[in-house]
C-alpha cells in the first residue's frame, strides 16, 4: 500500500517523498480538504539496446581478427 503524506509533510520532505515513490512505485499526498494526489515516477524511455561500454583496449584489427576466428568452421 502506498505511503500517504499530508500536504505539509510532503512539502517539508519532498526529496524523501520522491525517493519513496521510486522505491515503492508511488506515494500519495492528502490535502486538508481530503483530496488525494498520487505521485509516481515516469517510466524511462531508454532504448533496451543502450548499455554501458567497456574499455578493453583492443585495436580495430584485433576485434576484426576475433570476429574472423569466430566465423571459421570448427574442426569436429
GROMACS elastic network, one bead per residue, 0.5 to 0.9 nm:
[ bonds ]
;  ai    aj funct       b0    kb
    1    24     6  0.86784   500
    1    27     6  0.89121   500
    2    21     6  0.83817   500
    2    24     6  0.69154   500
    2    25     6  0.78669   500
    2    26     6  0.60199   500
    2    27     6  0.51135   500
    2    28     6  0.65983   500
    3    20     6  0.82425   500
    3    21     6  0.87076   500
    3    24     6  0.85002   500
    3    26     6  0.78532   500
    3    27     6  0.51858   500
    3    28     6  0.61301   500
    3    29     6  0.85285   500
    4    27     6  0.60726   500
    4    29     6  0.55904   500
    4    30     6  0.68100   500
    4    36     6  0.86534   500
    5     8     6  0.79555   500
    5     9     6  0.59082   500
    5    10     6  0.57026   500
    5    17     6  0.82181   500
    5    27     6  0.75881   500
    5    28     6  0.60606   500
    5    30     6  0.61702   500
    5    31     6  0.89050   500
    6     9     6  0.51841   500
    6    10     6  0.60524   500
    6    11     6  0.86341   500
    6    28     6  0.84581   500
    6    29     6  0.55737   500
    6    31     6  0.62534   500
    6    32     6  0.78622   500
    7    10     6  0.50670   500
    7    11     6  0.62671   500
    7    12     6  0.87515   500
    7    29     6  0.58454   500
    7    30     6  0.57795   500
    7    31     6  0.53021   500
    7    32     6  0.75343   500
    8    11     6  0.52387   500
    8    12     6  0.63175   500
    8    13     6  0.86026   500
    8    31     6  0.84877   500
    9    12     6  0.51259   500
    9    13     6  0.58851   500
    9    14     6  0.79359   500
    9    17     6  0.89914   500
    9    29     6  0.87480   500
   10    13     6  0.52146   500
   10    14     6  0.52466   500
   10    15     6  0.87992   500
   10    16     6  0.86079   500
   10    17     6  0.65335   500
   10    29     6  0.67609   500
   10    30     6  0.89805   500
   11    14     6  0.53510   500
   11    17     6  0.89818   500
   12    15     6  0.86102   500
   13    16     6  0.53519   500
   13    17     6  0.60255   500
   13    18     6  0.87646   500
   14    18     6  0.62674   500
   14    19     6  0.87268   500
   15    18     6  0.52455   500
   15    19     6  0.63992   500
   15    20     6  0.86774   500
   16    19     6  0.50734   500
   16    20     6  0.60805   500
   16    21     6  0.85906   500
   17    20     6  0.50432   500
   17    21     6  0.62422   500
   17    22     6  0.87840   500
   17    27     6  0.71601   500
   17    39     6  0.87705   500
   18    22     6  0.63719   500
   18    23     6  0.87698   500
   18    26     6  0.85657   500
   18    27     6  0.80939   500
   18    39     6  0.79158   500
   18    40     6  0.80395   500
   18    41     6  0.79348   500
   19    22     6  0.50656   500
   19    23     6  0.62961   500
   19    24     6  0.86118   500
   20    23     6  0.50666   500
   20    24     6  0.59092   500
   20    25     6  0.78038   500
   20    26     6  0.73654   500
   20    27     6  0.69798   500
   21    24     6  0.52288   500
   21    25     6  0.50463   500
   21    27     6  0.52678   500
   21    28     6  0.88822   500
   21    39     6  0.67985   500
   21    40     6  0.55665   500
   21    41     6  0.64947   500
   22    25     6  0.54347   500
   22    26     6  0.69399   500
   22    27     6  0.89876   500
   22    40     6  0.72045   500
   22    41     6  0.60415   500
   23    26     6  0.80013   500
   24    27     6  0.74748   500
   24    40     6  0.87903   500
   25    39     6  0.86379   500
   25    40     6  0.58753   500
   25    41     6  0.68976   500
   26    38     6  0.66204   500
   26    39     6  0.54665   500
   26    41     6  0.70757   500
   27    37     6  0.84010   500
   27    38     6  0.58226   500
   27    39     6  0.53406   500
   27    40     6  0.65500   500
   28    36     6  0.64299   500
   28    37     6  0.54793   500
   28    39     6  0.60724   500
   28    40     6  0.87186   500
   29    35     6  0.83316   500
   29    36     6  0.55379   500
   29    37     6  0.51560   500
   29    38     6  0.64534   500
   29    39     6  0.76848   500
   30    33     6  0.80568   500
   30    34     6  0.59775   500
   30    35     6  0.57633   500
   30    37     6  0.64622   500
   30    38     6  0.89820   500
   31    34     6  0.53196   500
   31    35     6  0.54873   500
   31    36     6  0.64130   500
   31    37     6  0.83282   500
   32    35     6  0.74720   500
   33    36     6  0.89447   500
   41    44     6  0.87192   500
   44    47     6  0.89822   500
   45    48     6  0.88767   500
   46    49     6  0.83048   500
   46    50     6  0.69439   500
   47    50     6  0.53027   500
   47    51     6  0.88305   500
   48    51     6  0.78901   500
   54    57     6  0.89567   500
   55    58     6  0.79949   500
   58    61     6  0.80910   500
   58    62     6  0.60552   500
   58    63     6  0.66008   500
   59    62     6  0.51985   500
   59    63     6  0.63879   500
   59    64     6  0.86993   500
   60    63     6  0.51428   500
   60    64     6  0.61543   500
   60    65     6  0.85895   500
   61    64     6  0.51256   500
   61    65     6  0.61396   500
   61    66     6  0.87125   500
   62    65     6  0.50746   500
   62    66     6  0.63136   500
   62    67     6  0.87308   500
   63    66     6  0.51693   500
   63    67     6  0.63745   500
   63    68     6  0.87584   500
   64    67     6  0.50343   500
   64    68     6  0.61858   500
   64    69     6  0.86135   500
   65    68     6  0.50195   500
   65    69     6  0.61089   500
   65    70     6  0.85887   500
   66    69     6  0.50861   500
   66    70     6  0.61959   500
   66    71     6  0.87552   500
   67    70     6  0.51453   500
   67    71     6  0.64150   500
   67    72     6  0.89272   500
   68    71     6  0.52101   500
   68    72     6  0.64180   500
   69    72     6  0.53249   500
   69    73     6  0.86721   500
   70    73     6  0.82132   500
   70    74     6  0.89149   500
   71    74     6  0.86483   500
